Amino acid sequence: MLLEGEIALITGAAGGIGRATATALAAEGAELILADNNAAAGEEFAEALGLPHRFLACDLAAPEGAETLLRTVLEAAPRLSLFIHAASPRRLEAEHAMEVSAEAWDRMVNVNLRAGFVLGQGIGRHMRKNAIPGRMVFVTSLHAETPRNLPHYSASKAGMTMVMKELARALGPHGIRVNAIAPGAIAGGGFQADPKLAACIAMGRLGQAEDVAKMAVALLAERFAGYVTGTTIVVDGGLALHNWLPPA
């Protein structure tokens, strides 16, 4: 198995891309620490996966939420070797630049960008100190490059991309790889897709969370991505090949 003997922290693990990624990592032999603010769904998922997998409830939007999760995880799993930041608040397509509230902005930036940095930096320091050849994956978005409503979401995902690059540069000399995945229109989770959007996708269908999960496994596996760091892999079925803004 590609990830046998690895221990992985996955945020946003109770649903969507995080859940699919957790399932894929478990199938490849990784031991999982599942983190999410949805305690009921997270505990049910961890129970379904069985031991040695475990769930930690957390609220990354809260003050010190990321710091608390970081301390708990490193105490529970000092040999942590994989980190996947897939948590992101739900968003509404109507939240354009003139409508999004300051509260929604703060929550989105705290979960996506601040928590991503705090966890990535803290886990990176731990890996460096303990000579763990770790790997990290940040789940960003096509929104990181293309504005389309959702200014809080787009800005936080663009910031995550630069956090990924800075961590990759700082940690590369220590054998630690850091990359990102930019999904396109992935059905379910925080994105409620209009089925008609499939007509704008070169491959003719909306993406599934499992499409992203497979790429996460590939980026985390030394067999396939041992010389890949500091980059973003787009998983969008060719959506970015088109002008995906509707005509006026």
N, C-alpha and C positions, 0 to 999 in steps of 0.2 A: 504494500500500500504506500501511496505517495507521502503521507504525513504521519506514519506510525511513530509513536514516541514523542510527538509534538503536543504542546499544551497551548490552546488558543483562547483568547478573550474576544468575544464578538458582541458589540453593542447593537441595540436594535434587533435583538435575536428572536423576539417573540413573534415576529411577522414579516411578511414581504421578503425583500432581498436578504436581510439578516437571517431569517429563519431558513431560507433555502440554502444559504451559504453554510450555516451551521450543519444542516443535514448532509451537505456534500463533504464537509470536512470530517464529520464523524464517519462517513462511509469510507474515507481514506485513512482512518486510524487515529485521528487526532482526538485528544481529550479536551472537552469544551467547558469553558466558563461562559454561560449565557447571561447577558445583562440587558435589562429593559425596564421601562417604567410601568409596564403592564404585568403586574405580579401574577395575576391569575393565569394569563396565557403563557407566561414564561415558565411558571412552575409546572403547568400541564405539559408543556413541550419537553422540559427536562425529564419529567417522569416518563414520558413516552420514549425518549432516547435511552433512559436507564443509566446506571452507573457505568463509568466514573463521572459522567457529565453532571453539571450542577448549575443552578440558577441563582443570580444575585439581583434583587430589586434595586433600582437606582433611578434618580431623577436628575439627568444631566443639565436640565434647565435651571435647577436650583443653585443658589450660591454654595460653593464648595462641593457640589454634587460629583463633579469629576474627580476632585481630590480624594473624596471619601471612597469612591469606587477604586481608584488607583491603589490606595493603602490596603483596602480589603483584598484586592486581587493579588498583590505582590506578597502579602502575608500568607494567603492561601496557596499560592502557586509560585514559589520562588524560581522555578525553572520555566516560567512562561516564555514561549518562543515565537508565538504568532499573535498578531493584533489586527482585527478587522473592525473599522469604524463605519458601521452602517446605519446608526441611529440618525433619525431626522424627524422633526415634527410634521404632522399632516399640514397640507397647505391647500388653499382654494385658488382656482384659476382666476377668480375675480380680484385677487389681491394684487392689483397693479400699483405702480409707483405713487399714484394719487390716492390710493385707498388703504394700503397696508398700515396697520397701527404700530405705534412704538412698542407696545407690549408684544405683538406678534414678531416684530423685528428682533427684540431682545431674546425671546425664546428661541427663535431660529438660529441666531448667531451663537447663543450660548451652547446649544446642543451640537450644532454642526461644527462650528469653528473653534470656539473656546475649549470645549471638551475634547475635540480632536487634537488640539495642540497640547493641552495639559496631559492627556493620556499618552499621546505619542512621545512627548518629551520625557515624561516620567518613566515610561516603559523602556524608551531608548537608553536613558541613563542606567537603568537597572540591567539591561542587556549588556551594555558596554562594561559596566563594573564587574559583572559576573562572566564575561567572555562567552555570552550566548549568541550564536550566529542567527539572530532573529530576522523575521520578515513582517512587514506591515502592509496593509492594503486599506486605503481610504476610498469610500464610495462617494464619488462626486456626481457630476451630471453634465449633460450637454449645455445646461444653463450656465455653467462656469465660463463658457465662451460666447454664448448667444443670448442676449436679453429677450425675454418673452414673458411679460408680466412678472410676478413673484420677485420683486427686487431684493427682498430679504433672503430668499432662497438662493437666487443667482449670486448675490454678493458673498454669502457664506460659502457656497461651493467653490467660487473662484478663489477665495481665501484659503480653503482647504487644499486646493491644488498647489498653492505656493508653500503652505506648511509642509506638504508632502515633499516638495523639492528641497526645501531647506533641511528637513530631517534626513533625506537621502544623502545630501552632500555632507552633513555632519557625521552621519553614522556609517557611511560607506567604508571608510578606512578601518572600521572595526568589524567588517564582515556582516553588517546588518543592511538588508535591502528594504526600501520603502517605495511603493508604487501606488497608483490610483486606478480605479475603473470608473469610466463615465458612461452610465447607462443612458439609453434613449427612452423611448416610450415603453415602459414596463408596466403591464397590467397589474392591478391590485396594489396592496400596500398604501403608500401615501399618494399615489397617482391614480386618479379615476379617469381612465382613457376613453375618449370617444372612439368607438370601433371604426368610424369613417377615417380615422387617422392612418389606418393601415394602408390606405391608397397612396399615402405620401412616403411609404417605406419601401425601399428597393426590394426587400425580400417578401413584401406583401403581407406581413403579419405584425401584430404587436409583439413585443418581447415578453418573455416570462422570467420570473425571478431566477429560475434554474439556469437560464442563459448566462446571467451574471455570475451565479455561483460557480459554474464550471470554469469561467475565466479566473475567478478568485483562487480556485484550487491550483490552476496552472501557474499563476504568479507566485503563489506561496511555495510551490514545489521546486526544490533545487534541481530536479531532473530536467525541468522544462525552462526555468527562468533564473538559473543561477547567476547569469551575467546581466540581469535586467534590474535597473534601479532608477528612480527619479523620473519615471515616465507615466503617462496616462494612456490606458488602453480603452478605446471606445467600443462599447458593445451596444449597437443601436440598429442592427439590421440594414444599415445604409440610410437611416433617416436624415443624417447630416448632409447627405448628397443632394437633398432637395431644399427648396425654400419652404420651410414648414410653418411659416406664418400664413394664415388665411388671407386671400385677397381682400382689398377694401370693398 
